[in-house]
Amino acid sequence: MIANAFFATTVLLLALGFFLMGECRFLIPYREILWERYGETIALFAAALFVNVFTAVFLVSRKLFLKDTGRKLAHLEKQLQTGASLSEELSRRVNE
């Protein structure tokens, strides 16, 4: 789950970066000055943005993909304890 959120965040921020590079072509002559004066600030902002987007993607993915997990696990546990419709090996391992 974390790896998927990390991958999605990386893809989103790369897409945003490529879009901004296309839109901010007028800053090309000032590239060295901007990196020299504001490089650290830009890096800190990018890191904070990455953490926030990662958190949002992680929470949304948990909300969407882990719906009713507790109910499903309770149903599975009930089936394991009764031995109904599951293999005997799983039931035996739970009972041990």
N, C-alpha and C positions, 0 to 999 in steps of 0.2 A: 504494500500500500504506500509506504514512504517512497520507495523507488519510483513508483508511477507518478506520485505527486511531484517529485524532484524532476523527473523527465518532462512532465507537462509544463512545469514552471520554467524550465530551461528553454523549451520550445517557444513558449509565449514571450519570454523576454528577448530571445534572439529575434523573433519576428518584430517585436517593438523596436529593437535596436536597428534592424535593417530598414524599417519604415522611417525612423528618425534620421538615419544617414541619408536617405533619399530626400527628405524634406528640408534638411539643414545644410544643403550644399553651399549656401551663401557664407557659411562659417569656415569653409576650407582655407581661405587665406589667413585666418587667425588661429589655426589649429595648434601651432606650437605655443602661442601665448596662452590659449585656453587650458592646454594640458599642464603648462608650467604653473599657472596661477591657481587653477581650479580643479586640477586632476584629483587631488585627495578628496575634495568635497564631492565631486562627481562619483568617485568610487564608493564613498560612504553612502551617498544617496542610492546608488545602484544596489549596494548590499542590503540596505533597509528595504528597498522595493522588492528585492528577491525574497527576503524573509516574509514580508507581508503577503506577497502573491503566493508563495509556497504554503503559508498557513491557510489562506483562503481556498486554494485548490485542495489541500488535504482535508479541510473540514467539509467542503462540498462533496468530495468523493466519499468520505465516510457517511455523510447523510444519504447520498444516493445509492451507494453500493452495499451498505450494511443495514438496510431497512429490515426490521423484524428479526434481527439476528438472535436476540434472546429467546424469542418465541420458537424459532426454528431449532435452536440448540436444546430447549426444553423438550420439544417433541422428539428429537433424536435421542436424548437421554432416556425418555420414557420408553421408546422402542428398544433401546439397548437393555434396559432392565427387565423388560418383559420377554425379550428375545423374539418378538414378532417382526417378521418381514426383514430381518437382517441376518447376515451370516452368523453362524455359530461361533466363529473365531472372534469376531468383534465382541459378541456377548460374553464369551469366556474371558477375554482380556479385561473387560470392564469389571467383571465379578472377582478377578484376582486381586 
